[in-house]
Amino acid sequence: MESFWEIFSRTAENLILLYSIVITGSYVILWVISGLYLNRYMKEHKTTDYQRIINSPLAPKISLIAPCYNEGQSIVSNIRALLNLHYNNYEVIVVNDGSTDNSLSEAIKAYELENVNYFINERLTTQKVRGVYRSRNKAYHNLTIIDKENGGKSDALNAGLNVAGNPYVVCLDVDSIIEHDALLKLAYPFMKSYKSRLIAVGGVVHVANSCKIEAGRMIQRRVPGKLLPRIQVIEYARAFMIGRIAWSKLGGLLLVSGAIGMFDKEVVIKSGGYLQGTVGEDMELVVRMRRYMYKQKTKHKVVYMPDPLLWTEVPAEKKTLGRQRNRWTRGTMDTLFIHRKIFFNPKYGSMGLLGYPYWFFFEWLAPIVEVLGLIYFGVMAMLGAIHWPIFFTLLVFIYLFSLTFSFFSILLEELLFPSYKSSRENLSLFLTAMVEPFIYHPMVVYWSIRGNISYLRGNRTWGVMKRTGFGENK
């Protein structure tokens, strides 16, 4: 008769093996779906005349909302970049979220702004709006600046939604570098969607560290000089080019990046706007919008564009990156727990049966399972119960599989949307992918565990995200 320990160890090994097979298989499926879609997208992309969208009367009217906090050094050039986007029917709404520096005064001086009487339709509750500013110069007729008391990013976006006068809104970070044709590419899916209501469109975000930036415009694209930002280039390629694109085709997408996304404003408002008190406001909003559409029994979809639309600075120091990943973990947990009724609920279609379970088991639980597996391995090693040849064979397989995943993501992105001209830069990405599992992955797991502990302790703060600015070696 087997002992308790023998039963326990066999059960644990079988569960770990099953988990590994399922997660590996899911990655392969996502690869195939993403690859097939991207092949079809590029064929369509070659024949799409985006210039016709500018002059088309059917082109969606867009309100671009950009919250800012203490951006005095770059606010003028950032606004200029937003005003120079290649699109006709749009307005720019910059929300000064209680900045304590000279952000507002710099904008007032540069764009000849004055405080105006402006009716605000307060459909969403926000912190007090201190003033609405418009320009005396007709060249900036589509610029509005909202000055309000500090309430955080969600509150600032809700204030922008209250002022937005167009049926579609694009929410983005004001300190990011947006591609000049980003609005054209975001608007295109809304124009061709007719079988179901398109409620949100996201786009690929690229790493801007070490790139040459002038006056809020991308001048030269470069691979980051520092290791951590360079690893994040690969990480972002995996997340956007494989994960989110595939999930958008499966109908299980739960997230549109907070860095840039275009939304149906009516659905956002009726869903209640951005939730305050959470650090995962972007993911939570998309899930809540989709729940609202399911409740209304309205066929809908969320789409991800493979085009690189935005460049953003990523953390270059471990301390700042750790805070960011801690916050991402807490935001994921918050959304999953708030919307736990979705879990394997057929009422919510692919989102409930595929998307939510995937995020639950393979995004949130994966680091926890990995740590438990390491603890189990340590105990078994001390007991001398490890079959080392099998162990090293599995270890090599896992490493090669993760390497293939990274190589495929880098290659796919560079073939379809080449960002770096130098072969040396592309080679540096492949070499970085080879060391990532040993250097970066353990840190991500550690930060995820810390995020779980922080969440259980009731931490709902955003955390200080130190930015060093765009530069040569960042």
N, C-alpha and C positions, 0 to 999 in steps of 0.2 A: 504494500500500500504506500502510495506517495505521501511524503511529508508535506506539511503546509508550505515550507519554503520552496520545495520543488514545484508545487502547484503555482505558487506566487511568481516564481522566476519564469516559468514557462508562459504564464499568462502575460506577464510584463513584456517578455520578448516578442510574443505574438502581436500584442497591441502596438508596440513600437514598430515592428515590421509592417503591419497593416497601415499604420499612419504614414510611414515612409513611402510605401507603394502608392497610396492614394495621392499624397502631395506631389510625388514625382510624376504620376500619371496626369494630374491636373495641369502641371506645368507644360507637359508635352501637348496636351489638348489646346491650351492657350496659345502655344507657339503656332500650331497648325492653323487655328482660327485667325490669329493676327496676320500670319503670312499670307493666307488666301485673301483676306480683306484688303491688305495693303497692296497686293498685286492688282486687284480690281480697282482700288482707289487711284493708283497711279495712272492707270489707263484712262480713267475718267478725268483725272486732274489735267492730263495733257491736252484734252479737248475743251476744257472749261475756260471761257473768256470772262475772267473776273472783272475786267474793265466795263463790261456791259452792266454789271450790278450797280455801278456808280450812277449811271444815267437812267436806270430802270425805275419807273414809278412804283414798282412792287418792292423795291429795296426797303427792308425794315428800318424804321426810325429808331435810333439807339440813344440811350442815355448812359454815358460812361461815368461810373462812380469810383472815385479813388480816395480812400481815407488817408489822412496823413497826420503824423504826430512828430513834432520837433524835426522837421525836414528843412530848416531854414537855409542850410548851405546849398541845397540842390533843388528847392521847390520851384524856382523860376525856370530852370532848364527842363525839369520834369514836366511842368505844365506845358511848356512850349512843345515838347515832344508829343504830348497828347493832342494838342491843337493842330499838329501837322500830319495827323494820320490820313491815309489815303481813303477817304470816305466822305460822302456829302451830308447825309441826313443823320447827324449826331450832335449831341451836346456833351460838354465836359463838366462834371460836378465834382469839385474837390471839397472834401469834408475835413476841415481843420478841427481835429478832435481834442480841443483844449490844450494845444501846444503851449509850452512854457518858454519857447525861444522866439525868434523873430520870423517864424514861418509866415504868419498872416501879414505882417507889415511889409515883408519882401514881396509877397504876391500883390499886395495893394499898390505898391510903388511901381512894380514892373508892368502891371496890366491895367493901370489907371482905374482901379476899382473904387466903387462907392457903395455905402450901405443903402439898400433900397427897401421899400415896403413890399413885402412879398408874402402872398398867401400860401401857407403851408398846409396841405391836406394831411393832417396827422392821423393817418390810418394805422401807423405803427408808433408805439410809445417809445420816446427817446429822452435822453438828457436835454436840458433846456438849450434851445437854439438862441444864441446871442445876437446873431445878425446874418443876413444874406447879402452877398456882394455881387454886383454886376459891373461890367466895364463901361466907361464912357466912350471908349474907342470902339467903333463899329467893327473893326477888324477882329475883335474878340467877343462878338455878339453871342457866341455859343458857349461862353465860359460863365459858370456860376461857382461861387465859393461860399460854403456854409461854415460859419464859425459857431461852435457849440462847446458846451462843457464836456469835459472828458468822461467817456463812458465805455471806451474800448472799441475794438474793431467792429463787432456786431452792431453796437449802438450807432457807430458812425455810418455803417452801410444802411441801416434802417432810416437814418436821417436823410441820406441821399435818396432812398426809395420814396420817401415822402415828398421830395421836391421834384423827382424825375418826371418829365412831361411826356416821355415816349413809351410805347408799349413794350419795348425790349430794353433790358439793362445789361451792361457789361461791368462786372466788378473786378477790380484789379488792385495790386499794390502800386502806389504812386512812385515808389523808388525803384521800380523795375524798368527794364528796357523793352518796350513793346515794338514788334515788327510793324513797319509802316502799312502793310496790307492785312494786318490781323483782323480788323473789323470786317473786311470783305470776306475773309475765309470763315469767320464765325457766322456771318449773316447768310451765307450760301445755303447751309443745311435747312435754315428756317424757310427759305424761299422755295425749296424743292420738296418740303415735307407736306404731304397731303393725306396719306392713309391714316396717320395717327398724329396727335398733337405733340410737337417737339417742345419740351419744357426747359431743356438746358443743353448747352454745348460747351465742351471743354477743349483745351488745346495743349499741346506739348510745351513744357517749360524746360529751357536749357540753362546751363550754369554760365554765369557771366564773369566769374572770377578770372582775372588776368586778361580779359578782353579789353580792347582799346575802345573807350567810350568818350565821345565828345558831344557836349550840349544835349545830353539825353539820347543820343543816337549811337547805334552800334557801328563802329568804323572798321574794326578788325577782330575776327573771332580767333581765339587762341585756347588751347588746352591749359587748364590751370597749372601754375608752377608748383603749388603745394600739393602734397599727397592727399590730404583729406578732401579738398574740393575736387581733385581729379577722380577719386573713387566715387564721389557723388555724381559725376558725369555718367559713369557706368550705371550707377544705381537708378538715376532718373531715366536712362534709356530703357532699362528693364521694366520699370514701373509704367512708363507711358507707352512705349512702342509695343510692348507685349501685353501687360496686364490690363490696363484700362481700355485699350482699343478692343481687345478680345471680349472683355466683359460688356462693353457697349453693344457688341454684336449679339451677345447671348441674352441681352435684356436684363442683366443682373447688376449693372453698374450702380454703386452706392455713393460715388464721390466724383465731384468736379473740383479740380484744384482751386484753392482760395486765391492763388496768384493771378488767375484769369479764368473767367467763365461768363457766358452769355445766357441770360434767363428770360423766360416769359414773365414779365412783371406782374401780370394779373394773377398768375399761379403763385408767385412768391408772396404777394400781398395776402391772398386768400388763405395761404398756408400759415400765415403769421409772421413772415419775415425771418430775419436771422435771430436765433435763440440767444439770449444773453445768459451768462452764467456758465457757459461751456467754452472749452478751448478748442473744440472741434466743430466750429460753427459752419464750415463749408460742407463737411460730410453730413452733418445733422440736417442742414437745410435740404439737401438733395433727397435724403431719405424721407423727410417729412413732406416734401412736394410730391414725391411718388406715392406716398400713403394717401395723400389728399386725392390724387387722380384715381387711385384704385377705389377709394370711397365713393367718388363721383361716377365710378364705372365708365371712365373715359380712357380710351386707348391712347397711350402716350409712349414717349421714348426719351432717352438721354443719350446723346451722341458725343463721341470723342474724336476730334480731328487729329490726324497724325502730323500735321504741319507744325513746325516750331513757331510759336506765336509770341513767346515772351522769354526774356533773359533775366535772370535774377541772381543776386549774390547769395551764395550759400555759406554756412559757417566754415571758417578755416581753422578754428581752434577747437580742441576737444571739449572744453568746458561749455562753450556756446552750443556746439553740436549736440552735446549730451542733454542740455536743457530743451533743445528743439525736439529731440526724439522722445524725451520724457513727456513733453506736451502732446506729441502725436499719439503716443500710447494712451494717455489719459483721454484725449479727444475721441479715439476709437472706442475705448471702453464706455465712455459717456453715451455715444450714439447707439452702440449695441445694447446697452442696458435700457436706455430711454425707449427704444423701439423693439424691445424683446418680443413683442407680440407677433413680429414678422417671422420669427424663427420657424422654418419648415411649415409655414402657413400657406396653403395653396391659394388663399384669397388674394395673395400678393404676387402671384405668378412667379416669374423667373427670379425676381428680387427675393421673395420669401423662400423659394425652394433651392436656389443656387447661390445667388449673390451674398445674402446674409450668412448662410452656413459657411461659405468659403471664408468670409472675413472673420467669422467667429473661430473656426478651427485652425485656419492657416495664416491669418494675419495677427490675431490677438493671442491665440493659444500656442502658436508655434514656438516662441522663445521659452515659454513655461515648460512645454513638452521637452524641448532640447535640454534645459537645465535638469529636469527630472531624469532624463536619459543619461546625462553625464554623471549624476549622483549614483544611479543604478550601476553604470559601468564601473565607477570607482569602487563600489562595494564588491561587485563580482570580481574585479581585478585583485582586490585584497584577499578574496577567498580562493583565488587561483582557478576560477571557473570560466576564464575567457579562452576561447579557441583563437589564438593570435593569427594564424594564417587567414581565417575567415574574416576576422576583424580588419586586418590591413587591406584585404581585397575590397571589403565594403567601403573602407575609408577612401581608397583610391577611386572607386566608382563614384562616390558622392562628390569628391573634389573635381573629377573630370566632368561630371554632369553639371555642376555649378559653373565650371569654366566654359562649357559649351553654351550654357544659357547666356552668360555675359558676352561671349564672343559673337553669338548670334545676334544679340541686341545691338551691339556696337556696329557690326557689319550691316545689319538691316538699316539702321539709321543713316550710316554713311553712304550707302548705296542709293537710298531714296532721297535723303535730304542732307547732302554733304555740308558739314559745318567747318571742317578744318582742311586747309589746302595742303599742309605739309604731311608727307608720309611719315616723317619722324614723330609728329604729334599723334597720329593714329596708332603708330607702333607703341608709343608710351601708354596709350589706353589699354592695349592688349597686354603689355607687361604689367601694368597696374592691376588688371583683372586677375593675373596669376597670383599676386600676393594678397589680394583683398580678403579671401577666406581666412587667412591666418592673422591678419592685422585688424581689419575693420569689422568683420562679422562678430567676433567675440565682444567688441565694444557695443555693437548694436543690441546684442542679446542682453548685455548688462544694463544698458540704458532702458530697455523695454521692461526688464524686471523692476528696476527702480521706478519706472512709470506706474507699474501695477501697484507697488507699495505706496507711492505718493497718492494715487487715486483712492486707495482704501483708507488712507489717512485723512481724506477729505480735501486734498489740495486741488483747487480749481483755478489757480492763478496762471497767468500767461507766461510769466518768467521774463527775465531781461534777455533780449536777443541783441547782443553786441554786433554792430556792423562796422567794418573797417573801410568800406567804400571800394569802388572798382579800381583796380590797379594792376600793375605788371606782375606781381608775384603772389597774388592772393588766390 
